[in-house]
């Protein structure tokens, strides 16, 4: 039964979830919040939805770019290089991004007669991004259920697994990761140096997937 809405960025994780749970997904939603890489990600989200015959829409959240503070919203030169373990990576947090997106998704899901919202946060996100942690997901799911007649809940199946685990699932599903985007700088090709590029490289390697991504380095 197609009773779910998926928050779909066009990156590796949400694209894998799109394929893994396609039989349940009625609608996939991308949010254009003015990040450096939205323009690179969203076309891939649309591509995969068209391939699977799943409706896809993009909702603009321009106010986040205009009023929130994050290096993710400030141009490619503002993105730090290094791993997620580095303290400077906290600058890439967009305050309460997932909370805002999930709130919109809950209202849209209820408007469409759907019962759950899917998201593809994973264990590797937890240290840096507060709104990717299990505690947040559980609390947000409870709030969404309490605040909707349809008792909308969050389905976040990757919360306690790694990006490499997700890549392994994608490999078994035949997901073409060459048709996904990760780099926070949002250039013509992946920079190969920012934390999300490094994490992408490591996950694909650990999953035994040939990395067809074009990197600057």
Secondary structure, DSSP 4 states (H G I P E B T S, - for coil): ---EEEE--SSHHHHHHHHHTGGGEEEEEEEE---TTHHHHHHHHHHHHHHHT-EEEEEE-HHHHHH---GGGS-GGGPPBS-TTSGGGGGG--TTHHHHHHHHHHHHHHHTT--EEE----GGGTTT-GGGSHHHHHHHHHHHHHTSTT--EEE-TTTTS-HHHHHHHHHHHT--GGG----TT--SSB-S-BHHHHHHHHHHHHTT------B--
